[in-house]
Amino acid sequence: MLGTRGSELARAQATLVEGALRVAWPELEIVIEVIKTRGDEKSGDNEPVTDRHAGRKGLFTSEIEHALLEQRIDVAVHSAKDLPSDPTVGLELSAALPRAPVEDVLIAKHAVDFSSLPTDATIGTGSVRREHQLRWLRPDLKIVDLRGNVPTRLRKLIDNEWEGIVLARAGLERVGHKFSAGVLLFEGIELRSAVLKTDDFLPAGGQGIVALQSRTDDARTRIFLAVINHAETLICLRAEREFLRLLQGDCGTPVGVRAELRGAELTMRAQLFGEGRAEPRTATTRKDARQEPESLAAELLELING
């Protein structure tokens, strides 16, 4: 049994896992269980109960992990960037699906790219990392908080006097949105899109990755998951999560980090924003991929703190 959140994106990701398992294990019986998390609860104004400046450790994952520990489900399906960097006792990351594109995307009402946004334009984002990146590159922009699932965020762009919003490319594509030729159609309305360069908008750790969690004592489930695991993605995820763990960061920390495996070389880059300064500290390091990816994360943190 697979456990997931109930959002459109979460269910789409669980369906991807289900499909991969059915190809690998045609006789396997698979059921998807939707579990409501604290992050899915609504307040009086119909917004998720979150404070993006206070951090969000476990906000979208703890109830699913609890169900896994209680053996109500066999596999927890997560957006990797939602998982706290400190591992939960009794659980392990057993597999990851192939990583989707990691870029962020600017969705706007008019035909613009990031550099040509009007002066003092209002941009919506629910990410502290993206907020810092936007303010660093364009201090004139007005940044507003943006919450909700993908359709809700797109409707807010349409309904408000905003110029644009920033979303993850992976999430948009997984719920079926295409933006070829810089156009995204939503509920009959034509919006403009521009993929943002990762040189500036370094993604969150785990962005674009569907992570699969199982119990450490469940060898049978690990056998099933091993067949669908994308080893390269899991290596990169391990490195990124270790960097965040050492940094004591989560998705409420203004940090971007990305690991890339190319042949026998694992490269890792980080971008960390600090209090009182607009420009981030950056560092890059690389090593033989046959070594433990966690050791590369420790080297990167030492570099960026140096």
VMD Tcl script that draws the C-alpha trace (Angstrom):
set ca {
  {0.00 0.00 0.00}
  {1.28 3.44 -0.98}
  {0.64 6.47 1.22}
  {0.46 9.98 -0.18}
  {-1.01 13.43 0.32}
  {-4.25 14.24 -1.44}
  {-3.15 17.14 -3.64}
  {-3.31 16.77 -7.40}
  {0.48 16.76 -7.59}
  {0.90 14.22 -4.78}
  {-1.64 11.86 -6.35}
  {0.04 12.23 -9.74}
  {3.36 11.29 -8.17}
  {1.84 8.28 -6.40}
  {0.39 7.19 -9.74}
  {3.88 7.36 -11.26}
  {5.13 5.06 -8.50}
  {2.19 2.72 -8.99}
  {2.88 2.54 -12.72}
  {6.56 1.78 -12.22}
  {5.76 -0.97 -9.73}
  {3.16 -2.54 -12.01}
  {5.69 -2.72 -14.85}
  {8.30 -4.29 -12.58}
  {5.91 -6.52 -10.62}
  {2.76 -7.20 -12.71}
  {1.21 -9.50 -10.10}
  {1.67 -7.06 -7.21}
  {-1.53 -5.70 -5.65}
  {-1.18 -1.95 -5.22}
  {-3.51 0.43 -3.37}
  {-3.02 4.18 -2.93}
  {-4.04 5.57 0.47}
  {-4.57 9.33 0.73}
  {-3.46 10.76 4.08}
  {-4.22 14.30 5.24}
  {-1.22 16.13 6.66}
  {-0.96 19.27 8.78}
  {0.04 21.17 5.66}
  {-3.24 20.16 4.02}
  {-5.38 21.48 6.85}
  {-7.21 24.71 6.15}
  {-7.61 27.81 8.22}
  {-10.64 30.06 8.20}
  {-9.52 31.89 5.06}
  {-9.08 28.60 3.18}
  {-5.27 28.78 3.27}
  {-2.86 26.08 4.45}
  {-1.74 26.58 8.03}
  {1.92 27.49 7.43}
  {4.46 30.12 8.28}
  {7.10 29.99 5.60}
  {9.51 32.09 7.64}
  {9.29 29.72 10.61}
  {10.27 26.58 8.70}
  {8.05 23.68 7.74}
  {9.75 20.58 9.10}
  {7.44 17.62 8.59}
  {4.47 19.77 7.69}
  {3.60 17.67 4.63}
  {5.21 14.39 5.70}
  {4.85 13.56 9.40}
  {1.37 12.03 9.23}
  {2.40 9.85 6.28}
  {5.51 8.72 8.16}
  {3.35 7.93 11.20}
  {1.09 5.74 9.06}
  {4.18 3.96 7.73}
  {5.55 3.31 11.21}
  {2.15 1.97 12.28}
  {2.18 -0.38 9.25}
  {-1.02 1.10 7.83}
  {0.93 1.63 4.60}
  {4.04 -0.03 3.18}
  {5.57 2.85 1.22}
  {5.43 6.60 1.80}
  {5.51 8.67 -1.40}
  {6.97 12.15 -0.87}
  {8.09 15.17 -2.79}
  {11.70 14.89 -1.63}
  {12.06 18.60 -0.88}
  {9.24 18.36 1.70}
  {11.09 15.76 3.80}
  {12.96 17.01 6.86}
  {16.69 16.47 6.45}
  {16.97 14.61 9.77}
  {15.93 10.97 9.16}
  {13.03 9.48 11.09}
  {14.03 6.57 13.34}
  {12.75 3.29 11.93}
  {12.38 4.62 8.39}
  {14.72 4.91 5.41}
  {14.74 6.35 1.92}
  {14.71 3.15 -0.12}
  {14.26 4.48 -3.64}
  {13.73 7.49 -5.87}
  {12.15 7.88 -9.27}
  {14.21 9.53 -12.04}
  {14.56 13.22 -11.31}
  {12.32 15.59 -13.24}
  {13.61 18.98 -14.46}
  {14.86 20.97 -11.47}
  {14.28 24.51 -12.74}
  {11.87 27.09 -11.40}
  {9.46 28.71 -13.85}
  {8.17 32.27 -14.00}
  {4.48 32.29 -14.94}
  {3.36 35.77 -15.98}
  {0.39 37.57 -17.48}
  {2.43 39.15 -20.23}
  {5.17 38.06 -22.61}
  {8.24 38.66 -20.44}
  {11.33 36.95 -19.20}
  {12.73 37.56 -15.74}
  {15.11 40.35 -16.69}
  {12.39 42.29 -18.51}
  {9.80 42.26 -15.73}
  {8.44 45.78 -15.23}
  {10.01 47.84 -12.46}
  {8.24 47.31 -9.12}
  {6.32 44.31 -10.52}
  {4.55 42.14 -7.93}
  {5.64 38.48 -7.89}
  {4.12 35.70 -5.79}
  {6.08 32.85 -4.22}
  {5.63 30.50 -1.28}
  {9.37 29.81 -0.98}
  {11.82 31.65 1.26}
  {14.63 30.56 -1.05}
  {12.93 32.00 -4.13}
  {12.09 35.20 -2.25}
  {15.76 35.77 -1.47}
  {16.80 34.93 -5.03}
  {14.25 37.36 -6.44}
  {15.28 40.17 -4.08}
  {18.97 39.56 -4.80}
  {18.55 39.78 -8.58}
  {15.74 42.36 -8.68}
  {15.54 44.43 -5.46}
  {12.79 46.55 -7.05}
  {10.30 43.68 -7.15}
  {7.43 43.45 -4.67}
  {7.24 39.90 -3.29}
  {3.93 38.55 -1.95}
  {3.24 35.28 -0.16}
  {1.68 32.56 -2.29}
  {0.02 29.42 -0.91}
  {-2.08 26.54 -2.16}
  {-1.78 23.78 -4.75}
  {-0.81 24.43 -8.37}
  {-4.33 25.34 -9.65}
  {-4.93 27.60 -6.64}
  {-1.68 29.46 -7.27}
  {-2.44 29.94 -10.94}
  {-5.91 31.28 -10.11}
  {-4.39 33.74 -7.65}
  {-2.16 35.06 -10.40}
  {-5.19 35.60 -12.61}
  {-7.37 37.11 -9.88}
  {-4.81 39.53 -8.41}
  {-2.94 42.56 -9.71}
  {0.29 40.62 -9.88}
  {2.69 40.39 -12.79}
  {3.74 36.81 -12.14}
  {4.41 33.88 -9.82}
  {7.29 31.40 -9.54}
  {6.63 27.64 -9.41}
  {8.67 24.46 -9.76}
  {8.82 23.15 -13.31}
  {8.57 19.53 -12.11}
  {5.28 20.13 -10.32}
  {3.75 21.93 -13.30}
  {4.71 19.17 -15.69}
  {3.59 16.35 -13.42}
  {0.05 17.73 -13.24}
  {-0.06 18.05 -17.02}
  {0.86 21.66 -17.72}
  {2.90 22.28 -20.85}
  {4.62 25.54 -21.61}
  {6.13 25.08 -25.01}
  {6.91 28.31 -26.87}
  {6.59 30.21 -23.58}
  {2.82 29.71 -23.24}
  {0.83 27.97 -20.48}
  {-2.91 27.47 -20.88}
  {-4.95 27.39 -17.68}
  {-8.76 27.21 -17.62}
  {-8.92 28.77 -21.07}
  {-6.59 31.64 -20.16}
  {-3.24 32.05 -21.90}
  {-0.38 32.78 -19.54}
  {3.28 33.30 -20.39}
  {6.13 31.22 -19.00}
  {9.91 31.46 -18.79}
  {12.23 28.82 -17.36}
  {14.64 30.45 -14.89}
  {18.36 29.73 -15.05}
  {19.68 27.50 -12.32}
  {22.89 29.55 -12.20}
  {20.82 32.17 -10.38}
  {17.79 30.22 -9.17}
  {19.55 27.19 -7.71}
  {16.80 24.73 -6.73}
  {15.87 23.46 -3.30}
  {17.47 20.24 -2.12}
  {15.46 17.33 -3.53}
  {13.53 19.48 -6.01}
  {12.06 17.38 -8.82}
  {12.53 14.07 -6.97}
  {9.83 11.63 -5.86}
  {11.26 9.87 -2.79}
  {10.04 6.49 -1.55}
  {10.30 5.70 2.12}
  {9.90 2.31 3.80}
  {10.46 0.77 7.24}
  {14.02 -0.27 8.00}
  {12.80 -3.72 9.08}
  {10.71 -4.34 5.94}
  {13.08 -6.26 3.68}
  {10.26 -7.47 1.42}
  {9.17 -3.96 0.44}
  {12.78 -2.90 -0.14}
  {13.10 -5.69 -2.70}
  {10.11 -4.34 -4.63}
  {11.42 -0.77 -4.49}
  {14.96 -1.68 -5.48}
  {13.79 -2.63 -8.96}
  {12.26 0.79 -9.66}
  {14.97 2.81 -7.91}
  {16.91 5.28 -10.09}
  {20.35 4.92 -8.52}
  {21.76 8.17 -9.90}
  {18.88 10.21 -8.50}
  {19.11 8.57 -5.09}
  {22.85 9.31 -4.87}
  {22.21 12.98 -5.65}
  {19.35 13.10 -3.14}
  {21.53 11.60 -0.41}
  {24.16 14.29 -1.00}
  {21.64 17.14 -1.00}
  {19.85 15.91 2.12}
  {23.13 15.48 3.99}
  {24.12 19.05 3.16}
  {20.80 20.30 4.54}
  {21.13 18.09 7.61}
  {24.59 19.44 8.38}
  {23.33 22.97 7.77}
  {20.27 22.23 9.93}
  {18.15 23.53 7.08}
  {14.72 22.67 5.71}
  {12.39 24.12 3.09}
  {12.07 27.26 5.22}
  {15.80 27.96 4.93}
  {17.00 30.31 2.15}
  {19.36 27.80 0.54}
  {19.65 26.17 -2.85}
  {21.69 23.00 -3.37}
  {22.07 20.66 -6.31}
  {24.11 17.51 -6.89}
  {24.73 16.18 -10.40}
  {26.25 12.85 -11.37}
  {28.13 12.85 -14.65}
  {29.93 9.64 -15.41}
  {32.18 8.90 -12.47}
  {32.08 12.44 -11.07}
  {29.61 13.85 -8.58}
  {29.41 17.66 -8.60}
  {27.62 19.67 -5.96}
  {26.82 23.36 -5.73}
  {25.20 25.41 -2.97}
  {23.84 28.93 -2.63}
  {23.18 30.21 0.89}
  {21.56 33.51 1.84}
  {22.41 35.06 5.20}
  {20.84 37.68 7.42}
  {21.55 41.27 6.43}
  {23.04 40.59 3.01}
  {21.33 40.31 -0.35}
  {24.05 38.41 -2.21}
  {24.37 34.71 -1.41}
  {27.46 32.78 -0.48}
  {28.18 30.12 -3.09}
  {30.46 27.11 -3.35}
  {31.03 24.18 -5.70}
  {32.90 20.93 -5.16}
  {33.24 17.55 -6.87}
  {34.65 14.10 -6.27}
  {34.64 10.50 -7.46}
  {31.06 9.26 -7.37}
  {32.17 5.89 -6.02}
  {32.81 7.56 -2.67}
  {30.01 8.22 -0.21}
  {27.91 11.19 -1.43}
  {27.51 12.36 2.16}
  {31.24 13.13 2.33}
  {30.88 15.53 -0.58}
  {28.13 17.36 1.29}
  {30.44 17.86 4.27}
  {33.15 19.28 2.01}
  {30.66 21.65 0.40}
  {29.45 22.97 3.75}
  {33.03 23.58 4.87}
  {33.68 25.53 1.67}
  {30.58 27.68 1.90}
  {31.20 28.45 5.57}
  {34.84 29.28 4.86}
}
mol new
graphics top color blue
foreach p $ca { graphics top sphere $p radius 0.5 }
foreach p [lrange $ca 0 end-1] q [lrange $ca 1 end] { graphics top cylinder $p $q radius 0.2 }
display resetview
